[in-house]
Amino acid sequence: MPGGLLISELVDAIRAVAAIRPIIGAGITECATDNPDRLQVLVPILRAVGAALHAHSTALPAQPTPSLPHAVR
């Protein structure tokens, strides 16, 4: 991608940040295709983000899920 990171660089950056800071949320934007071949490029990123989120979630004690108002359920 012109002017951007390579997928491998982004994956390395996600792992590096997760190694020193808990990652508690993530979002992927600007993905506007439903072509499976084009979406496949995101798999390494999704795996790295998933691992980073999982690493943080297992380090904390389980928290009770707050109840939602009846109208929202």
C-alpha positions in Angstrom: 0.0 0.0 0.0 1.5 3.3 -1.0 2.6 5.3 2.1 1.3 2.7 4.5 2.6 -0.3 6.4 3.0 -3.7 5.0 0.7 -6.4 6.6 3.7 -8.0 8.3 4.8 -4.6 9.7 1.3 -4.0 11.1 1.2 -7.5 12.6 4.6 -6.9 14.2 3.5 -3.5 15.6 0.3 -5.0 17.1 2.4 -7.8 18.8 5.0 -5.3 20.1 2.3 -3.0 21.6 0.5 -6.0 23.1 3.7 -7.1 24.7 4.0 -3.9 26.7 0.5 -2.6 27.1 -2.9 -4.4 27.4 -5.1 -4.0 24.3 -8.7 -3.8 25.4 -10.3 -3.0 22.1 -9.7 -2.8 18.4 -11.4 -1.8 15.2 -10.8 -2.4 11.5 -12.2 0.2 9.1 -12.0 1.1 5.4 -12.6 -2.5 4.4 -15.1 -2.2 1.6 -15.2 -5.5 -0.2 -17.0 -8.8 0.0 -14.5 -10.6 -2.2 -13.1 -13.5 -0.1 -9.7 -13.3 -1.9 -9.3 -9.6 -1.0 -10.5 -10.2 2.6 -8.0 -13.0 3.0 -5.2 -10.3 3.4 -6.8 -9.3 6.7 -6.4 -12.8 8.3 -2.9 -12.1 9.8 -4.1 -8.8 11.3 -7.3 -10.4 12.7 -5.2 -13.2 14.3 -2.8 -10.7 15.8 -5.6 -8.5 17.2 -7.5 -11.5 18.5 -4.4 -12.8 20.3 -3.7 -9.4 21.8 -7.3 -9.1 23.0 -7.3 -12.6 24.4 -4.0 -12.1 26.2 -5.5 -9.2 28.1 -8.8 -10.9 28.8 -7.2 -13.9 30.4 -5.0 -11.7 32.6 -8.0 -10.1 34.3 -10.5 -11.7 36.6 -13.9 -12.3 35.1 -16.3 -9.4 35.4 -20.1 -9.8 35.8 -22.0 -8.8 32.7 -24.1 -5.7 33.5 -27.9 -6.1 33.1 -29.4 -4.3 30.2 -32.7 -2.4 30.6 -35.7 -4.5 29.6 -36.5 -2.3 26.6 -33.1 -3.0 25.1 -33.2 -6.8 25.4 
